[in-house]
Amino acid sequence: MSGRREWRPVYHLGDRKAVRAMERAREAGQAAMGMVIGLILLISLTAGALAATAMQHDPLVSNDVVQHLAYRALQSGIDSYLSAVNQNPNLVNCNSLNTSSSSTACPSSELPALDTWETVTGNGNNPITEKFMWTNPWLCFNTACSAVGSTAGQTLEYVKELVYGAAQNGKRVSFQSSYVNFTPENGFLTHIFWSNYESTVPASGQTANCTYDWNDNYGGPDINNQNNFNSSNCGAVFFGPGDTLYGPVYSNDSFYVDSSPNFGSTADPSTITTHDPNCLFVDPFDNHGTAATCSGANTADVGTYNSATSSDNAQLEPLPTTDTALAAIAAQTGCLYSGPTTIQLSNSGTTENMTVYSPNTPVSSNNDGDNVSTNPNQCGYNSTNGSVVNVSPGVTVAAPANGVVYVENTPSSQTCNAYANPYDGVSGTGLYSQLGLYYGQTATPDCEGDAFVSGTVSGALTIATQNDIIVDNPITYVDCGSSFNSQFANQCAYSSSAGMPNDALGLIAFAYVDVNRPLKTVSGTTSVMASCGGTGALAAPLCDPGASGLTIDAAILALNDGFGVNNYTFAGNGNNSGNTEGTLDVYGSISEDYRPAVGTFSNGSAATGYTKYYIWDSRLGYVNVPDYLDPGTPRWSIASTAVAQGVTCTTSTALPGYWTASNSYGTTPQSTAEPSCGSATGYP
C-alpha cells in the first residue's frame, strides 16, 4: 500500500555480538523458570508434610502452652497476694472462716481469690483462660513451721501461703501450685523500740544544729556544743540502770548506754540494729564513745543483748511526717473529733466502747459532728440518753467499725471553747492549771488536736491526733489478763478463733505521745498531784496515774517529736512520797522521731520519773492495728517459693486450703498434702 512500510530492525555489522547475547539470555530465562516452578512444587510438598507433622503434634504444643500460661497465672496469684497484704497487713490473719463482706478486719472485697478462682486480667484476646487462687495462710513461728504450742511471746518467722495457678484451653486444663513464704520486713511494729534520733527534741530554731551522734563524730547531738551531752539545744538520752527492753531494737542513730541496761534476757537476748556505720552502743563517760572505741563497749556500759544477730550500718529508715491522711479515713467510716478530746476506753465482752468528751466538736443533724453524712458510726451523739460529745461529761459510743479515731486541730470555722483543754485546770478557776507543763503545747491549747486516753481495749483500734496524745491513766488489753507483763513469759497468745479479737491499740501523734505527770503549786510549794483514784484526787489528767508504776498496752508512734513523761525531772516530794514513779510498763512497741526522756538516774540508780520495762508484743508483726503507718518499706516480702507443676485436680471436693481454717495456729496442720480442686473450682 502506498505510504505503508513494514518496520524491521536494522542491525549494523558491529551489533552481532549483542544479538547472540540476547539469544543466550532467552535460553537462560527459560531454564530459570523451570527451576522456579520446581522449587515451588518442592516447597509446597514440604509445607504439606510439615503441616501434617504439626497437626499430629498439636496436642503436645497446646499442652506446653497451657502449662506455661498456668505458671504465668500462678505468678499473678503470688504477686497479687503480696500486694494485698502490703496494702492491708492484717490479711495474713484472714481465712475462709473469718472473711466476709461485713468484716472490717478481713473484708472479702480485699481477698477476692481466697478459695475462689480469680481470672487474670489484661491478657487481651488470648483465647486461653488464666486463673489463680489463694488458700488459707499458715503462721510459722520456727524455720520448720512446726507446732510450737502456745504462741505467747513467739516471734513470727514467716507466713506460708499455698497459691494455685491454672489455664484452660477448651477441655485442656493445666494446674500449677507454689508454697510461698512471706516474711515481715523492718518496721515500727516489728520492734519494741524504734527511733530516728537518740536525743531530746531540739530547742526552737536548733533542728539544723542537732544531728545523729555518728554524723557528728561522736561528740553528741549538738554540733555547736561538742562533747556536751546535756546541751539544752538537744541532749543525749541514755538507756540506764534498771532499764529492760525485750524485743528487737532499732535506731538510725547511735544508742547511748550507761550502767548496764538489759536488752532481753540471757535466755532470750534481743537483737540491736543501728544505721550508725560503726557502733551499736556508745558510752562517752566510760571511754567508749568514738568510732575507734565503741566496739569496746562492755558489761559496764550495756548488759544483755544478742551480739550474734545484732548489727550496725543498716539501711536508713525514714519516718512519715504527717498522719493527716487518717483524718479522711476517720471522717468516712471512723470517728473524727475537733480540739482537745478525752477518750475513756471500756469494753463489754468483745465490744469496745468509748466515753468521749470533746467540747469543740459540733453535733450536726446527722449526729456525727465532723463526720460525713454517710458515716455509719454514731460518734457524736447517743440517742438512748440524749448525750453529746461536746457537753460534759461526754457520751459513751461504740468504737467505730473501721477502728480509726482522729482528733484534729479545731478548724477556724468552729469555736475554741475556754477550758476545752483539761490542762486548763478546774473549770472556771484555772486552779491547778497544767498549761505550760506538758510536751507539745501550742500557743492555742484550747484549739489543739490533743487526745487524752486511758482504759481497757478489746479488739483493734487506732487513735491518731494532729498534735499530742496524753496517757492519763493505765491502758490495758482485755485478752492478756491482769499479770501478763509482770514477767517476759506471761504474754498474750494469738487467737485464731473467729469472733475472738486480738487486742491491739495504735496511738499515733503528729507531735508527742506523753505520759502524764502533773504538778501543783500551793502556797509556793510545788508537788506531784494526788494519785488518780486516791483521797482528794481530781479527775484525770489532773492526777498522777503512775505513783506506783504505769502500764500502757499499745503501739506508740510519735512522728515529729517523741514518747516521754511530763515533768520527769521534778524531784520534790509530792503526794506520791518520792521522786520516782516506779516502772513504766509498755507492752507493744514504741517508735519516735526524737527521744524525750521518761526519767533520770544518778550513781547507778533511778533518781526521778520512771525506769523502763518494755516488752514487744510479738503479735504486732501480723495482727491488725487499723491503718497503722510504716517507715516507707513494704511490710511483707517474699522469702522463697516452691513450685509444683502438673497439680492433679480430679475430685469433686472444693479446695480447703493448706489446712482447715478451724485448725488452731501453732499446732500441727491437718494435712500437708496438696488439697483437691475439683468441680467447685469452676474447671472440668
C-alpha positions in Angstrom: 0.0 0.0 0.0 1.1 3.5 -0.8 3.0 5.1 2.1 3.0 1.9 4.2 6.2 0.3 5.1 7.0 -2.6 7.3 9.3 -1.7 10.1 12.2 -4.0 10.7 15.1 -3.7 12.9 18.3 -2.7 11.2 21.4 -4.3 12.5 24.7 -2.9 11.9 27.6 -5.2 11.5 29.0 -4.1 14.9 25.8 -5.4 16.8 26.1 -9.1 16.0 27.6 -9.8 19.4 24.6 -8.2 21.1 22.2 -10.3 19.1 23.9 -13.5 20.2 23.9 -12.3 23.8 20.1 -11.7 23.7 19.5 -15.2 22.3 21.5 -16.8 25.2 19.6 -14.7 27.7 16.3 -16.0 26.4 17.5 -19.6 26.7 18.8 -19.0 30.3 15.4 -17.4 31.3 13.5 -20.4 30.2 15.8 -22.7 32.3 15.4 -20.4 35.4 11.6 -20.5 35.0 11.8 -24.3 35.1 13.9 -24.2 38.3 11.4 -21.8 40.0 8.5 -24.0 39.1 10.4 -26.9 40.5 11.2 -25.1 43.8 7.6 -24.1 44.2 6.5 -27.7 43.8 9.1 -28.8 46.3 8.2 -26.2 48.9 4.5 -27.0 48.6 5.1 -30.6 49.1 7.4 -29.9 52.1 5.0 -27.5 53.7 2.3 -30.0 53.4 4.5 -32.5 55.2 5.3 -30.0 57.9 1.7 -29.1 58.3 0.8 -32.7 58.7 3.5 -33.2 61.3 2.3 -30.0 63.3 -1.2 -31.3 63.2 0.0 -34.6 64.6 1.9 -32.9 67.4 -0.7 -30.1 68.2 -1.8 -31.7 71.5 1.8 -31.6 72.8 2.3 -28.0 71.7 -1.1 -27.0 73.1 -0.3 -28.7 76.4 3.0 -26.9 76.7 1.4 -23.5 76.0 -1.3 -24.1 78.6 1.3 -25.2 81.2 3.3 -22.0 80.6 0.1 -19.9 81.0 -0.8 -21.8 84.2 2.6 -20.8 85.5 2.1 -17.2 84.5 -1.3 -17.3 86.3 0.4 -18.7 89.4 2.9 -15.8 89.4 0.0 -13.4 89.1 -1.6 -15.0 92.1 1.6 -14.7 94.1 2.2 -11.0 93.2 -1.5 -10.1 93.9 -1.3 -11.7 97.4 1.9 -9.8 98.2 0.3 -6.6 97.0 -2.9 -7.3 99.1 -1.0 -8.0 102.4 1.2 -4.9 101.9 -1.8 -2.7 101.5 -3.5 -4.3 104.5 -1.0 -6.3 106.5 -3.8 -7.9 108.6 -4.9 -10.0 105.7 -2.3 -12.7 106.7 -4.7 -13.5 109.6 -7.7 -14.0 107.2 -9.1 -17.4 106.3 -12.2 -18.9 105.0 -13.9 -18.8 108.4 -13.4 -15.1 109.4 -13.6 -13.5 105.9 -16.9 -11.9 104.9 -18.4 -8.8 103.2 -19.2 -7.3 106.6 -15.9 -8.0 108.3 -13.7 -4.9 108.8 -10.6 -6.9 109.7 -11.0 -9.5 106.9 -13.2 -7.9 104.2 -13.9 -10.3 101.3 -13.5 -7.4 98.9 -9.8 -7.4 99.7 -9.5 -11.2 99.4 -11.1 -11.9 96.0 -9.1 -15.0 95.4 -9.4 -16.7 98.8 -10.7 -20.2 98.0 -12.1 -18.8 94.8 -10.7 -18.7 91.3 -9.9 -15.2 90.1 -9.4 -14.6 86.4 -6.1 -12.9 85.4 -6.9 -9.6 83.8 -5.1 -7.9 80.9 -4.5 -11.0 78.7 -6.1 -9.3 75.7 -7.7 -11.6 73.1 -5.9 -14.7 74.4 -8.5 -17.5 74.0 -6.9 -19.4 76.9 -8.4 -18.6 80.3 -5.9 -18.0 83.1 -6.9 -18.0 86.8 -5.3 -18.1 90.3 -6.5 -18.9 93.8 -5.2 -18.3 97.3 -5.6 -20.7 100.2 -5.7 -20.3 104.0 -2.3 -19.0 105.2 -0.3 -20.7 107.9 1.7 -18.7 110.5 5.1 -20.2 111.1 7.0 -19.5 114.4 10.1 -21.5 113.6 12.0 -22.5 110.5 10.4 -25.9 110.1 6.9 -24.3 110.6 6.2 -27.0 113.1 4.0 -26.9 116.2 5.1 -24.5 119.0 2.2 -25.0 121.5 1.3 -21.5 122.8 2.2 -18.6 120.6 2.6 -16.2 123.6 5.9 -14.4 123.1 6.7 -16.3 120.0 8.2 -14.2 117.1 6.6 -14.9 113.7 9.3 -16.0 111.3 7.2 -16.2 108.1 3.7 -16.9 106.7 3.3 -19.9 104.4 0.7 -19.4 101.7 -0.3 -22.0 99.1 -1.2 -20.4 95.8 -2.7 -22.0 92.7 -2.5 -21.0 89.0 -4.5 -22.6 86.2 -5.0 -22.2 82.5 -7.7 -23.7 80.3 -7.9 -24.2 76.5 -11.1 -26.0 75.6 -11.1 -29.1 77.8 -7.4 -29.0 78.2 -6.6 -27.7 81.8 -3.2 -27.3 83.5 -2.7 -26.5 87.2 0.4 -25.2 88.9 0.9 -24.5 92.7 3.5 -23.0 94.9 4.2 -22.7 98.6 5.3 -19.1 99.2 6.9 -17.9 102.3 6.3 -14.2 103.2 8.5 -12.6 105.8 7.8 -9.4 107.8 10.1 -6.6 107.0 11.7 -3.9 109.2 9.0 -1.6 110.5 7.6 0.2 113.5 5.5 -2.8 114.6 8.3 -5.3 114.3 10.4 -3.7 117.1 9.8 -2.9 120.7 11.8 0.3 120.2 12.4 2.3 117.0 14.0 5.7 116.9 15.3 8.2 114.4 17.4 10.3 116.8 18.6 9.3 120.2 18.4 12.8 121.6 15.9 15.1 123.1 13.7 17.2 120.7 15.8 20.2 119.6 15.1 23.6 121.1 13.3 26.1 119.0 15.5 27.0 115.9 18.1 24.3 116.7 16.9 21.5 114.4 19.5 22.1 111.8 22.2 22.0 114.5 21.2 18.7 116.0 22.0 15.5 114.3 23.0 11.9 114.7 25.8 11.2 117.1 27.7 9.2 114.4 27.2 12.1 112.0 28.8 14.4 114.5 32.0 12.4 115.1 30.5 11.0 118.3 30.6 14.4 120.1 27.0 14.4 121.0 23.9 15.5 119.0 24.6 19.3 119.3 27.1 20.3 116.6 27.6 23.7 118.3 28.4 22.2 121.7 30.7 19.2 121.1 31.1 16.8 124.0 28.3 18.5 125.9 25.8 15.6 126.1 23.5 17.6 128.3 23.2 20.5 125.9 19.9 22.4 126.2 19.7 22.6 122.5 19.5 18.8 122.2 20.8 16.4 124.8 21.7 12.7 124.5 19.2 10.3 126.1 20.6 7.2 127.7 19.4 3.7 128.4 20.5 3.4 132.0 20.4 1.2 135.2 17.2 -0.8 135.7 16.1 -0.3 132.1 14.9 -3.5 130.4 13.7 -4.0 126.8 12.5 -7.3 125.4 12.3 -7.5 121.7 14.1 -6.1 118.6 15.5 -2.6 118.9 16.4 -0.2 116.0 17.7 3.3 115.6 19.0 5.4 112.8 21.3 6.9 115.5 23.8 5.5 118.0 22.5 4.1 121.2 23.7 5.9 124.4 24.1 3.4 127.3 25.4 3.6 130.8 25.3 1.3 133.9 24.3 -1.9 132.1 20.7 -1.6 130.8 19.5 -5.0 129.5 18.1 -5.8 126.1 16.3 -9.1 126.6 17.4 -11.8 129.0 20.2 -14.3 129.0 17.7 -17.0 127.8 16.2 -14.6 125.2 18.6 -11.8 124.2 17.3 -9.0 121.9 18.7 -8.0 118.5 20.1 -4.5 118.2 20.3 -2.7 114.8 21.6 0.8 114.1 22.2 2.8 111.0 25.4 4.0 112.7 28.2 2.9 110.4 30.5 2.0 113.3 28.7 1.3 116.5 25.8 -0.3 118.3 26.4 1.5 121.6 28.3 4.5 122.8 29.2 5.4 126.3 31.1 8.7 126.3 31.5 8.6 130.1 33.3 5.3 130.0 35.8 6.0 127.1 33.7 4.0 124.7 32.3 7.0 122.8 34.1 7.2 119.5 34.2 5.2 116.3 37.5 3.8 117.4 36.4 2.8 120.9 32.7 2.0 120.7 33.4 -1.7 119.8 34.9 -2.0 123.2 31.6 -1.4 125.0 31.4 -3.9 127.8 29.1 -5.0 130.6 29.8 -1.8 132.5 28.1 0.0 129.5 25.5 -2.4 128.4 24.2 -5.7 129.9 22.5 -8.4 127.9 21.9 -8.3 124.2 22.3 -10.7 121.2 25.7 -9.9 119.9 25.5 -12.7 117.2 22.4 -11.2 115.5 23.0 -7.5 116.2 24.5 -5.3 113.5 25.3 -1.6 112.7 25.5 0.1 109.3 21.9 -0.8 108.4 19.9 0.9 105.8 18.4 4.3 106.8 14.7 4.1 107.6 12.7 7.3 107.2 9.6 8.3 109.1 6.4 9.6 107.7 6.0 13.3 108.6 2.2 13.5 108.9 -0.8 11.4 109.9 -3.5 13.7 108.4 -4.5 11.0 105.9 -6.1 9.2 108.8 -8.4 12.2 109.3 -10.2 11.4 106.0 -10.5 7.7 106.9 -11.9 8.6 110.3 -14.5 11.0 108.8 -15.7 8.5 106.3 -16.1 5.3 108.3 -14.4 6.1 111.7 -14.8 8.9 114.2 -13.4 12.4 113.7 -13.3 15.0 116.5 -12.1 18.6 116.9 -9.9 20.1 119.6 -8.9 18.6 122.9 -10.8 15.3 123.3 -10.9 13.0 126.3 -11.4 9.3 125.4 -12.0 6.7 128.1 -11.9 3.2 126.6 -14.0 0.4 128.0 -15.5 -2.9 126.9 -18.4 -5.1 127.2 -17.1 -8.6 126.4 -15.6 -8.2 122.9 -17.5 -5.0 122.2 -15.3 -1.9 122.5 -16.8 1.4 123.7 -15.5 5.0 124.1 -16.7 7.6 126.5 -15.8 10.8 124.7 -15.8 14.4 125.8 -14.9 16.9 123.0 -16.1 20.4 123.8 -15.1 21.8 120.4 -16.7 19.1 118.3 -20.0 20.1 116.8 -23.0 17.8 116.7 -24.8 18.2 113.4 -28.1 17.0 112.2 -26.7 13.6 111.3 -25.5 13.2 114.9 -21.9 12.6 113.8 -20.3 16.0 114.3 -17.3 16.3 112.0 -18.0 13.1 110.1 -19.6 12.8 106.7 -23.4 12.3 106.5 -23.0 8.7 105.2 -20.7 7.7 108.1 -22.5 4.6 109.7 -20.9 5.3 113.2 -22.6 7.3 115.9 -19.6 9.2 117.0 -21.1 12.4 118.4 -24.5 11.5 119.9 -26.1 8.7 121.9 -29.8 8.7 121.2 -30.6 6.5 124.1 -29.9 9.2 126.7 -29.5 12.3 124.6 -25.8 12.7 125.3 -23.5 14.5 123.0 -19.7 14.7 123.0 -19.5 18.5 123.5 -21.4 18.5 126.7 -19.7 17.4 129.9 -19.1 14.6 130.8 -19.4 13.4 127.2 -21.1 10.4 125.8 -20.4 6.7 125.5 -20.5 5.4 121.9 -19.3 2.3 120.2 -15.8 2.3 118.8 -16.0 2.8 115.0 -16.3 -0.3 112.8 -13.1 0.5 110.9 -11.2 1.1 114.1 -9.9 4.6 113.3 -10.3 7.7 115.5 -8.7 11.0 114.7 -8.6 14.2 116.7 -7.8 17.3 114.5 -7.0 20.9 115.5 -10.1 22.9 115.8 -11.0 24.3 112.4 -11.3 28.1 112.1 -15.0 27.6 111.4 -15.5 26.1 114.8 -15.3 27.6 118.3 -12.4 27.0 120.6 -14.2 26.9 123.9 -12.5 28.1 127.1 -11.4 25.2 129.3 -11.7 22.8 126.3 -8.2 21.6 127.3 -8.5 19.8 130.6 -5.0 21.0 131.5 -6.7 24.4 132.0 -7.3 23.2 135.5 -10.5 23.3 137.4 -13.1 24.9 135.1 -13.9 28.5 135.9 -11.0 29.0 138.3 -7.9 27.7 136.5 -6.8 26.1 139.8 -4.0 23.5 139.3 -3.6 24.5 135.6 -1.0 22.4 133.8 -0.7 24.6 130.8 2.9 25.2 130.0 3.9 22.0 131.8 3.5 19.4 129.1 5.1 18.5 125.9 3.7 19.7 122.6 1.6 22.6 123.9 0.9 25.1 121.3 0.1 28.8 121.6 -3.7 28.0 121.5 -4.0 25.0 123.8 -7.9 25.1 123.8 -7.8 24.6 120.0 -5.1 22.0 119.5 -5.8 18.4 118.4 -5.0 16.5 121.6 -6.4 13.2 122.8 -6.3 12.2 126.5 -6.6 8.4 126.5 -6.9 5.7 129.1 -9.0 2.5 129.7 -9.3 -1.1 128.6 -9.1 -2.3 125.0 -10.9 -5.2 123.3 -10.3 -5.5 119.6 -8.3 -3.4 117.2 -8.3 0.4 117.4 -6.1 3.3 116.3 -6.3 6.8 117.8 -4.4 9.4 116.0 -4.0 13.2 116.5 -2.9 16.3 114.8 -1.0 17.3 117.9 -0.5 15.2 121.1 -1.7 12.1 122.7 -1.6 12.1 126.6 -1.9 8.9 128.5 -3.5 9.9 131.8 -4.3 6.5 133.3 -3.4 2.9 132.6 -4.3 1.4 129.2 -4.6 -2.4 129.2 -5.7 -5.2 126.9 -8.6 -7.4 127.9 -7.3 -10.6 126.2 -4.0 -10.6 128.1 -5.2 -11.0 131.6 -4.1 -8.9 134.6 -0.5 -10.1 135.1 0.8 -10.9 131.6 3.6 -8.3 131.6 4.8 -8.9 135.1 7.4 -11.0 133.5 8.5 -11.8 130.0 7.0 -15.3 129.9 3.4 -14.0 130.5 2.4 -12.5 127.2 -0.7 -12.6 125.0 -1.2 -15.6 122.9 -2.6 -15.2 119.4 -6.2 -16.1 118.9 -7.2 -17.7 115.7 -10.8 -18.3 116.7 -13.5 -16.5 114.7 -15.1 -13.7 116.7 -12.3 -13.6 119.3 -10.2 -10.5 118.7 -6.6 -10.0 119.3 -6.4 -6.7 121.2 -4.3 -4.0 119.5 -4.3 -0.3 120.1 -2.3 2.2 118.0 -1.5 5.6 119.4 -0.2 7.9 116.6 0.6 11.5 117.3 1.9 14.2 114.9 3.9 15.6 117.8 4.3 13.8 121.2 2.8 10.8 123.0 3.0 12.0 126.6 2.8 10.1 129.9 1.0 12.4 132.3 2.9 13.5 135.5 1.0 16.7 136.7 2.3 19.1 139.3 0.5 21.6 141.5 1.7 24.7 143.4 0.0 25.6 146.7 1.3 28.4 148.9 4.6 28.4 147.0 5.2 24.7 147.3 5.2 22.5 144.2 4.5 18.8 144.3 3.2 16.0 142.1 -0.6 15.9 142.2 -2.5 13.2 144.1 -2.6 9.7 142.7 -5.6 9.1 140.5 -8.4 7.4 142.4 -6.8 8.4 145.8 -8.2 10.6 148.5 -8.6 14.2 147.4 -7.5 13.4 143.8 -9.0 15.4 140.9 -10.2 13.7 137.7 -7.6 12.8 135.1 -5.5 14.4 133.8 -5.2 16.5 136.9 -4.0 13.5 139.0 -0.9 11.3 138.9 -1.6 8.0 137.1 1.8 6.4 137.9 2.6 6.8 141.5 3.2 3.1 141.7 4.1 2.5 138.1 2.0 2.6 135.0 1.0 0.1 132.3 0.5 1.0 128.7 -0.6 -1.7 126.2 -0.2 0.0 122.8 1.8 0.5 119.7 3.1 4.1 120.1 4.2 6.3 117.3 5.3 9.9 117.6 6.0 11.2 114.1 7.8 14.5 114.7 8.8 14.5 118.4 8.7 11.5 120.7 7.4 9.5 123.6 8.2 11.0 127.0 7.0 11.8 130.5 5.8 15.3 131.5 7.8 16.8 134.3 10.1 13.8 134.6 12.9 15.8 136.2 10.8 17.0 139.1 12.4 15.9 142.3 10.3 17.5 145.0 8.4 15.2 147.4 4.8 15.2 146.4 1.7 13.2 147.1 3.4 10.1 145.9 6.0 10.4 148.7 9.0 10.3 146.5 10.8 11.4 143.4 10.3 8.3 141.3 7.2 6.9 139.8 8.2 3.2 139.7 8.3 1.2 136.5 6.8 2.3 133.2 5.5 -1.0 131.7 4.9 -0.7 127.9 3.6 -3.8 126.1 3.6 -3.2 122.4 6.0 -1.0 120.5 7.5 2.5 120.8 8.5 4.4 117.6 9.6 8.0 117.6 11.5 10.8 115.8 13.4 12.2 118.7 13.6 10.8 122.2 12.2 12.7 125.2 13.2 11.2 128.5 11.0 9.3 130.9 13.3 9.7 134.0 16.7 10.4 135.3 19.3 8.3 137.1 22.3 9.0 139.3 25.1 6.8 140.7 23.6 3.7 139.1 20.0 4.2 140.4 16.8 5.9 139.3 16.5 9.4 140.6 13.3 10.9 139.1 10.5 9.7 136.8 10.2 6.1 135.7 12.5 3.2 134.9 11.7 1.4 131.7 10.3 -2.1 131.3 9.3 -2.5 127.6 8.1 -5.8 126.1 7.5 -6.2 122.4 4.0 -7.5 121.6 5.2 -10.0 119.0 1.7 -10.3 117.6 2.1 -6.8 116.1 4.2 -8.4 113.3 1.0 -9.9 111.9 -2.0 -8.7 114.0 -4.1 -5.8 112.7 -3.6 -2.2 114.0 -6.0 -0.3 111.8 -4.3 1.9 109.2 -1.1 2.0 111.1 1.8 3.9 109.4 5.1 2.4 108.4 8.6 3.8 107.7 8.3 3.6 103.9 9.4 0.0 103.5 7.0 -2.8 102.4 5.5 -4.7 105.4 6.0 -8.1 103.7 8.4 -9.6 101.2 8.8 -13.0 99.5 11.4 -15.1 101.1 11.1 -18.2 99.0 8.8 -20.1 96.6 8.4 -23.8 95.8 6.6 -24.6 92.6 4.9 -27.9 92.0 4.0 -28.4 88.3 1.1 -30.5 86.9 -1.1 -30.5 90.0 -3.8 -33.1 89.8 -7.4 -31.9 90.2 -9.7 -34.9 89.8 -12.0 -35.0 92.7 -15.3 -33.1 93.3 -14.2 -31.7 96.6 -13.8 -27.9 97.0 -10.3 -26.6 97.7 -9.9 -26.5 101.5 -6.6 -24.7 101.8 -3.3 -25.8 103.3 -5.1 -26.5 106.5 -8.6 -26.0 107.6 -9.4 -22.5 109.0 -10.8 -24.0 112.2 -7.4 -25.6 113.0 -5.6 -23.8 115.8 -2.5 -21.8 114.9 0.7 -23.2 116.5 -0.5 -26.8 116.2 0.3 -29.5 113.6 -1.6 -28.8 110.3 -4.3 -31.2 109.4 -2.6 -32.2 106.2 0.5 -31.2 104.2 -0.8 -32.9 101.0 -2.0 -30.9 98.0 -5.6 -30.0 98.5 -8.1 -31.2 95.9 -9.7 -28.7 93.5 -12.5 -30.4 91.6 -15.8 -29.2 90.1 -16.2 -26.4 92.7 -13.3 -24.6 91.3 -15.1 -24.0 88.0 -12.9 -26.2 85.9 -13.9 -29.5 84.3 
